[in-house]
């Protein structure tokens, strides 16, 4: 059968092609606009979520440390100071910039107390009615079984980490120990003052087998400063810095200097006092409201502090193009008149009142 060839001279006109191209370009433009809008929205939401999470966690950590200030310290810090600090709370006030605060306490659990030569899991625990196996009263030579996650230079030593609290009851100081390559004392420790009571060991197994496996907790007592570094806008936790370092938000060679949150513009603190010693915060206005807070510079005696109002001001890490010239800082936070700022950053201001338990 012969092959047939069909010829068709009909096709698309130039106008039809141009219309197709225009429609295609409109679809591409719509898709691009949708992508750009969603990307901007995601970026803004991601920045807001980040500042919300990071700054709130940092705010809560500062509040918790203030709440626990004074735990495990000596009854009279004027005669037994910790790294030169004689108060559980030391306000650092500024009316022209961020405040700072130094708190002292047994914030870090480093291990458990055991008699010299004893070993967890092999030492026999006396059964009732016998007196429990314990680290005896008046002991000077003791043993600390450290936690497995204790990092180098975060355990006891004989200088700025020599202050310990046994079970939150006995405040003691390390007189002598063998410091290892990790910067921490070895297990055997000699105390500068004897224990004031027995500290029993325990058998905590589900089915008691008469073998001791737990000693009483040992806490490292140290001074912790919270401050804002205004150069890089970071909220910092600095362990064992000097008063001068606390005021300038800098550590010393042996400090642990940690960034708690980025993009923090301000930390402001105010204090409720009990100057008449009745156990309640003063109420000069006699209105029963928690509005009688004073700045740190007005605290004559830090032992009268009953509560602290904590303010943290943070901003996003990136400007929001949809928020142009709408971003600003609060006019005043506590006694600090904030600088006038008009920008594209979204901000979060956290505030809470913390009761001081141990002051």
Secondary structure, 3 states (H helix, E strand, C coil): CCCCCCCCCCCCCHHHHHHHHHHHHHHHHHHHHHHHHHHHHHHHHHHHHHHHHHHHHHHHHHHHHHHHCCCCCCCCCCCCCECCECCCEEEECCCCCCCEEEEEEEEEEEEEEEECCCCCCCCECCCCCCCCCEECCCCCEEEEEECCCCCCCCCCCCCCCCEEEECCCEEEEEEEEEECCCCCEEEEEEECCCCCCCEECECCCCCCCCECCECEEEEEEEEEEEEEECCCCEEEEEECCCHHHHHHCCCCCCCEEEEEEECEEEEEEEEEECCCCCCCCCCCCCCCCCCCCEEHHHCCCHHHEEEEEEEEEEECCCCCHHHCCCECCCCEECCEECCCCCECCCEEEEEEEEECCCC
